[in-house]
Amino acid sequence: MVTVRDLVYSHDGCEMRGLFHVPHGASNLPGVLVVHGAHGLGDFIRASSERLSREGYAVLAVDMWGGRKLLTDPTLIGPQRGA
């Protein structure tokens, strides 16, 4: 069983909501930082993070865009990255 909770952090006025996954009741675990691709913290990243946690890792899936924004329109990716 995996416990998942929001991990809220901010930078330059933008609130980001990562997901912290940890095997239920475990402590002193190795950690993995999962960084999403251009489209955001979507289902694939969430499932991958949970799978890693079930294997015995503490996992933080970061939210780089803020507010768990998902970019479904490719024309929005460049401006979001600052390009």
C-alpha positions, 0 to 999 in steps of 0.5 A: 500500500502506498500513501500519497500526499500533496507537497506544496511549494512555491517559487517567484509567486507560483504555487506548485503542488507535487505528489509525495508517494511513500510505502505505507509505514516505511521509513529511512527509504531511498528517494527518487525525484520524478520530473514530468515532461512538457505536458505536465504532471499527468496520469503516466507520471502519477502511475510511474511514481506510485509504481516506484513507491510500491518497489520501496522508494520515497518518490516526489513527483514535481509540478514544474508548471504550477497548479498541476497544469496540464498542457494539452495544446502544443502551442502552449508548451514553448511559452510555459517554458519561457521559450 
